[in-house]
Amino acid sequence: MIKILIVDDEEPIANLIRMNLTRQGYVCTCAYDGQQAADLLEKNQFDLVLLDIMLPKYDGYDLLAYIRPMGIPVIFLTAKSDVNDRVKGLKLGAEDYIVKPFEIVELLARIEVVLRRYNKSQGLIQCLDILIDLDAREVIQNGNRVELTRKEFDLLVLFVQNPNTALFRETLFERVWETDYIGETRTLDSHVQRLRRKLGWQDRIRTVHKIGYRLDIPET
């Protein structure tokens, strides 16, 4: 299991991040000031640290200097949006720098990129009747391999990583096709229709009027 330390003095934000990451199978711990974070790092092993900069006791830059010798990747999550702050954070050794407010879907994607860079990817995701192998880019449903195109696979991962959440067409298009959304929906819609048909998820991947799509999963 991938263990992530979330360091943010705004407890509601830290707890919201923890809730969303826990849904994806990550094991998360929160710290609400620099001293608490340092104590947790001293006593526990983590695969990734999500780190605010403006913290009580020790700020994020001080903590990054403390973390670097441990070889743990760090992603800054901060309201400091000035380009000089971004450059400073990256030069000090952060793997990524995300400015608040941000979309959870973007955070999840950035986390996955950093974990793959360190060979610590989640690897497998179980959702309903399918098993997704992120490294092999394979989908197994009830013991059988489902043949998906690259775009269909990427769409599926986005849906599974954001269950019961309405995803805007713009977000889906930009994340999967890696280009700006220009109001053209036929390509996206046809891929979603094929994905529904291949998985038999016509009643799972629902159209949200004037927004986009949502993967419905029963709450446990």
Steps between C-alpha positions, in 0.01 A plus 500: 500500500618851416531716812457876463559773758280808453638812670264798510400728787150539355343187647188494277719507188735231633209277601326546164819397318537200730139392434545514122836323501375232737224420249774422249669252734773725637581488871505860621614678814447869571726747682386853572830673578867458418598349834232233485607415146864468602405271789294277269780484245745399773285208616331378180577414139318689225507469122394859429450829685241760398635817657363847559756782520343735754496289817532570873831415675692380191403618154491283190842605378659397832316169491608435143865536605430250780325255266744502207764272661224245561441463126125559532342692210320822591219685322435853619130590542486871573319828449831666410451545127786738415735358240799569727347277767446225242859525381632500857298192595609304195865602535498390862400153384121474489376263229198718421332824607120531499328829577180510707217475419540190285281221369532162670518334157813704423658418837440128446662517158802689631541254787493206260766661280734558794447150641575345159818707486605338827371155398233518770184496292179366656505243224158342549155653552195288583164654409168315492554196274826614339868501590715770338874440462643850456850383414394244239204717391271200516143457622373167630125450546374183667824326403494611136720763337309796357654652188506879534664765287746737663241776529234264636743375763594854606133598522426196715781583741371856537150376575623242751724752674204737540201285593158663547641829375369688198795561268473783252542419133778760490689322778466156341604623157800699623626222728464216247572674171758735659381796299266793555127431485347683204136409552506187281321221687453225241844347552463487877141378488580218257787380720276501809231306312752234394637478854150448640429228246828312549459492880123467507495815710210677325338557841830588671650774283218751498456813293470815714294756309700804384806384697649171388508152652502330841594148607242380754634263764299390807627662817643247743 
